[in-house]
Amino acid sequence: MKNLKRLFVLGVAVSALVAPALGQSDGTITLLVGYSAGGSADFAARVVAPELGERLGRTVVVENATGASGMIALQNLLNGGTDGSILYYGGFDTVAVPMVNKSVGIDWKVETIPVGRTAITSMSITVPAASPYTSLGDLVAAAKAEPDTLTYGTPGIGSAQHFVGEMISTVGDITLVHAPYQGGAQVATDLLAGLLDSAVLTTSTALPFIKDGQVRALAVTSSDRSSALPDVPALGEIPGFEGVALPLFQGVFVKAGTSPEIVAELSAAIADLAADPDVVARLAESGFVAAPLEAQPFAAFIDEQQAIYASIIDGAQISVE
């Protein structure tokens, strides 16, 4: 009887140390987004949040913590707990910003756990509708004929769009003049006004301008053509750029130290929602492709992307102080 009692007491003590599954807990779950409401990341997060909540049996609310290229939101995650009640919706910036700005001091491998990829999207290499360039080959040929004269606009130094421009310059053996802005809205405005020769925009940002005939897309940066722009070639299809791609990805992260049980529960829920036909359709409306990956494959995917980013950073000497 004493041994049985001792085992019972031990069992209670052990169970107290194990975090309850998310579906067995109460309270709201916060999904942090590092960009303002109405942007592409915010749009995707607001598609994901209610679907995730439905699968977990909890309310999931999106909280926009803007600034520092998404790092404010990421730091808020790291300042929080490990019970799964605070999640971070991140992607390229989660990995690349600390690589180009050493003062950030955040290492996703050490301080976070990627629990599931939800979607990927492309960026579009664009020119004004009146531009003489009807293909990326035309743009590259013109840049070779007139070195250091053709401009490309991006939302800023160290942005994913900047990486694309440098990648094109390196692979195409050309030198495009980088015109960094403070955000994507002004890039689109100046492109439409003909003040830029070209610009790299997220496909979701470029889509309405392309459909209205104000902008021409020369290529998308994903491995495959975008379903939203089926007539626009993927970068890797273009002669001289075979095998080249730089998609944007989005997914959910938790703070390191979160229990394997919570990670597994979140990972399964994310994989399930990203395969839901309704979610797939809603994401596609803004140029996203639902692309579920559970925790371990997602982490491996990020490792691969980080190696590509490092190559671009080293080659172009990209740095933000």
ABEGO torsion letter per residue (X at the ends): XAAAAAAAAAAAAAAAABBBBAAABBEBBBBBBABBBGBAAAAAAAAAAAAAAAAAGBBBBBBBBBEGGGAAAAAAAAABBAAGABBBBBBAAAAAAAAABAAAGBBAAAABBBAEBABBBBBBBBBBAABABABAAAAAAAAAABBGABBBBBAEBGBAAAAAAAAAAAAAGBBBBBBBBBEAAAAAAAAAAGABABBBBBAAAAAAAAAAGABBBABBABABBBAABAABBBAAABBGABGBBBBBBBBBBBBBGBBAAAAAAAAAAAAAAAABAAAAAAAAAAGBBBBBBBAAAAAAAAAAAAAAAAAAAAAAGBBBX
